[in-house]
Amino acid sequence: MSAPKPILEVKDLKMHFPVHGGLLFRRIATVHAVDGVSFDVRPGETVGIVGESGCGKSTLGKAILRLYDPTHGQVLFHGRDLAHVHGNDLRVLRRDLGIIFQDPYESLNQTHPVGFILEEPFLIHRIGSPEQRRTWARELLHKVGLPESALDRYPHEFSGGQRQRIGIARAIALKPKLVICDEPVSALDVSIQSQILNLLLTLQKEMGLAYIFIAHDLAVVKHVSDRIAVMYLGKIVEFADADTLHHRPLHPYTQALLASIPEPDPSRSVEDKPVLEGEIPSPRNPPPGCRFHTRCPYAQPRCKTEIPSLIPWADAGEAHRVACHYAGALQPKA
Amino acid sequence: MPKLLEVRDLRVRFDGEAGPVRVVRGVSFDLERGATLGIVGESGSGKSVTALSVMRLLPKPAGVIESGSVFLEGRDLAALTPAEMSKVRGNRISMIFQEPMTALNPVHTVRRQLAESYELHHPEMNAAQVAEASLQMLKDVGIPDPSKRLDEYPHQLSGGMRQRVMISIALACRPDVLIADEPTTALDVTIQAQILKLIKRLQREHGMAVLFITHDLGVIAEICDEVAVMYAGQVVERATAKELFASPRHPYTSGLLASIPRLDSVRKTLLKTIEGMVPDFSSLPRGCAFSNRCEMAVDACAEPPMLAPAGGERLSRCPRWEDMK
């Protein structure tokens, strides 16, 4: 059985930001926020992107949506390259794309009532009559579990979880094919987090949505994702289906990330846990060779000079890719 | 011999424009020497306000301790004058916060800020002794290149390093109690593991007691011996970490535990949820504060429940704890 044709293909995407400074405000450095990332998303599936701060996961999401202009690479969506379309073409393509942010308070226009916020996507794309738009706004509220009375209220009158529901309603208004969720639950309390995750899972089933789910919490990402990309300093270091990644992580960073998660199980004390030493280097000045070698407990001389590519692991083909010279044969440093 | 730290029926009120809001509503717990007590709860549960009240660091003039006592080895901290309290703070009890940048002084070097605690609490130490002790503290908290770091400013340090510096300042005078208020919440998960490990090691070496405030049950499981679960300004359950995770005896605790996605849960299945949201302090339900979200609520829950024995040493504020599986 061959995999269904992807709806999104990201090919060698790079997003570099110049750093200016000094007396003449010249370009003094470059932040390699995303540095050659390739993956695809199939219809109706969730691809999770996980990593710590500075790994480039949020930048990747924004570059895919063209909220940034990528430095290099392609983002193929409906056969068009999102990275290189302009004006009306971009607007038309974006109808099929949605985004949900960490803090909906920042992303919702606070001077408008919720009714307007939900009708606006239709207005921008000139769809429907005023009566139809109001009906659709009501349906959207119903879909995300908010009462109709929300239409005339303002974002600040809602709690964090409710605001995230409004953000989700807006993101799915135009029935997109793909929604990018950028840390959608990390600002929420535990009891609200599960409500929002359930809502996202339910909407995916009902509407056949595909998600790119970006988060720092691997347990959350694993729960909602079909396939997961682990990022470190602008690069994908491992890509596999979610269960394989959990049960058979091959990259030392993935292994460390899994081991660091505090699990609600008091039989494992933190003192017995293997802990990754050192800090995440700055993406302004990433280490040469494998970017993880400065913290890797298995690093060999080769890792300091030669950048490992993200390649299929053994016979797994595209199903499990890893960027480590010594994947499957890790030997502790002498 | 009196307990190390005893908090008795603590009640805290915030005076706002819309009138007084009672955010801590009768909290009691004690902390033994060398032990770790976790206080876990969601936003608005009153966990941080409880910690700040112990330190007498409530924002003035809005925050008021209405009643209750905080005994440190039998001495009531709530009754001390501000001058007496400042001799206790940073010396016998220290506190670390979620965001070290707000706790550290941005215009002073690490050296200056460490020296400050020694000057305040150990005026007998000379400059050379202070310098030596400061260097030793930075070594203790695992800061690489400590002699260089001493002369740096907070903004020159990474988040993880700042947290280590804050811990070194808090522990400089070898306090008996360390209050840690979400110290790893803003950190990346691999750095969080380093800091938790560090706190645990320092606790063993210094023999201090730790009051650990967090919203993260995973962190609680890793670091705490005992746990108090807070909801709407009250402790709703108190147990050892082992007992709490094995068999919660308050519906709020079991709801929280069930709603966390775990690595080994079945992917893409719906999680258990606690319906509704944390009630506003101005409109708490009558009786049990959790009753409007509780699956087990019965008519009797309209009466305010007491925190009562629930088998062994455990306490629960749910009169139906025996009905929980």
Boltz contact constraints between the chains, C-beta under 6 A:
constraints:
  - contact:
      token1: [A, 52]
      token2: [B, 188]
      max_distance: 6.0
  - contact:
      token1: [A, 53]
      token2: [B, 188]
      max_distance: 6.0
  - contact:
      token1: [A, 159]
      token2: [B, 277]
      max_distance: 6.0
  - contact:
      token1: [A, 189]
      token2: [B, 42]
      max_distance: 6.0
  - contact:
      token1: [A, 189]
      token2: [B, 43]
      max_distance: 6.0
  - contact:
      token1: [A, 190]
      token2: [B, 256]
      max_distance: 6.0
  - contact:
      token1: [A, 190]
      token2: [B, 259]
      max_distance: 6.0
  - contact:
      token1: [A, 191]
      token2: [B, 259]
      max_distance: 6.0
  - contact:
      token1: [A, 191]
      token2: [B, 274]
      max_distance: 6.0
  - contact:
      token1: [A, 194]
      token2: [B, 259]
      max_distance: 6.0
  - contact:
      token1: [A, 194]
      token2: [B, 271]
      max_distance: 6.0
  - contact:
      token1: [A, 194]
      token2: [B, 273]
      max_distance: 6.0
  - contact:
      token1: [A, 195]
      token2: [B, 273]
      max_distance: 6.0
  - contact:
      token1: [A, 197]
      token2: [B, 271]
      max_distance: 6.0
  - contact:
      token1: [A, 198]
      token2: [B, 270]
      max_distance: 6.0
  - contact:
      token1: [A, 198]
      token2: [B, 271]
      max_distance: 6.0
  - contact:
      token1: [A, 201]
      token2: [B, 268]
      max_distance: 6.0
  - contact:
      token1: [A, 219]
      token2: [B, 261]
      max_distance: 6.0
  - contact:
      token1: [A, 219]
      token2: [B, 262]
      max_distance: 6.0
  - contact:
      token1: [A, 219]
      token2: [B, 263]
      max_distance: 6.0
  - contact:
      token1: [A, 220]
      token2: [B, 261]
      max_distance: 6.0
  - contact:
      token1: [A, 222]
      token2: [B, 263]
      max_distance: 6.0
  - contact:
      token1: [A, 223]
      token2: [B, 261]
      max_distance: 6.0
  - contact:
      token1: [A, 223]
      token2: [B, 267]
      max_distance: 6.0
  - contact:
      token1: [A, 242]
      token2: [B, 267]
      max_distance: 6.0
  - contact:
      token1: [A, 246]
      token2: [B, 263]
      max_distance: 6.0
  - contact:
      token1: [A, 260]
      token2: [B, 189]
      max_distance: 6.0
  - contact:
      token1: [A, 260]
      token2: [B, 190]
      max_distance: 6.0
  - contact:
      token1: [A, 260]
      token2: [B, 193]
      max_distance: 6.0
  - contact:
      token1: [A, 262]
      token2: [B, 218]
      max_distance: 6.0
  - contact:
      token1: [A, 262]
      token2: [B, 219]
      max_distance: 6.0
  - contact:
      token1: [A, 262]
      token2: [B, 222]
      max_distance: 6.0
  - contact:
      token1: [A, 263]
      token2: [B, 218]
      max_distance: 6.0
  - contact:
      token1: [A, 264]
      token2: [B, 217]
      max_distance: 6.0
  - contact:
      token1: [A, 264]
      token2: [B, 218]
      max_distance: 6.0
  - contact:
      token1: [A, 264]
      token2: [B, 221]
      max_distance: 6.0
  - contact:
      token1: [A, 264]
      token2: [B, 245]
      max_distance: 6.0
  - contact:
      token1: [A, 264]
      token2: [B, 260]
      max_distance: 6.0
  - contact:
      token1: [A, 265]
      token2: [B, 221]
      max_distance: 6.0
  - contact:
      token1: [A, 266]
      token2: [B, 221]
      max_distance: 6.0
  - contact:
      token1: [A, 266]
      token2: [B, 241]
      max_distance: 6.0
  - contact:
      token1: [A, 266]
      token2: [B, 242]
      max_distance: 6.0
  - contact:
      token1: [A, 266]
      token2: [B, 245]
      max_distance: 6.0
  - contact:
      token1: [A, 270]
      token2: [B, 196]
      max_distance: 6.0
  - contact:
      token1: [A, 270]
      token2: [B, 197]
      max_distance: 6.0
  - contact:
      token1: [A, 270]
      token2: [B, 200]
      max_distance: 6.0
  - contact:
      token1: [A, 270]
      token2: [B, 222]
      max_distance: 6.0
  - contact:
      token1: [A, 270]
      token2: [B, 223]
      max_distance: 6.0
  - contact:
      token1: [A, 271]
      token2: [B, 200]
      max_distance: 6.0
  - contact:
      token1: [A, 275]
      token2: [B, 193]
      max_distance: 6.0
  - contact:
      token1: [A, 275]
      token2: [B, 194]
      max_distance: 6.0
  - contact:
      token1: [A, 275]
      token2: [B, 197]
      max_distance: 6.0
  - contact:
      token1: [A, 276]
      token2: [B, 190]
      max_distance: 6.0
  - contact:
      token1: [A, 279]
      token2: [B, 158]
      max_distance: 6.0
  - contact:
      token1: [A, 279]
      token2: [B, 160]
      max_distance: 6.0
